[in-house]
Amino acid sequence: MNLSSKLAALKKQQAAKRAKANPARHQGGESPLWRWAWALMGLLVAGAGTLAVFEFFVWNKIPPALVGKWQVEEGPEGTGTFAFSRNGTLLVQLKNQKSDYNLKAKAVVKGKTLVTTSTNPLTQQEQIRTSTIRELTAHSLILEFESGDILRMAR
């Protein structure tokens, strides 16, 4: 046996020993880059699903039927609008004979009770008010305040 054939046989033996000693080394098939790409894709799908669950079920403080802009038709405050957003923000713009009134509040619905939390602009103190939802349809909203006053609104 000549020297070159001995060297070739020795190289084959060393390559076989390296393959047995390092089984994590990937031979053929998918590259490790594709594995990382699939793992990243799985994490993105799981994250998007978790965000969707929180957005629609956990953080949802206002029923979908209440979300939107409501025009005051009849009530003790005069005319104006109530704008409910999906995240619980309430923007109130009221006009009566004496002045205009703008209010930003947080709203939460618990059963048939609407709880609004706002800050008094004069005293800077937090005010919590509750009202009962008497009727909520696609086109009408009727609220009864703690004082017994009724507020009728329409889209």
Secondary structure, DSSP 8 states (H G I E B T S, - for coil): --HHHHHHHHHHHHHHHHHHH-TTS--SSS-HHHHHHHHHHHHHHHHHHHHHHIIIIIS--S-TTT-EEEEEEE-TT-EEEEEE-TTSEEEEEEE-SS-EEEEEEEEEEETTEEEEEEE-TTT--EEEEEEEEEEE-SSEEEEEETTS-EEEEE-
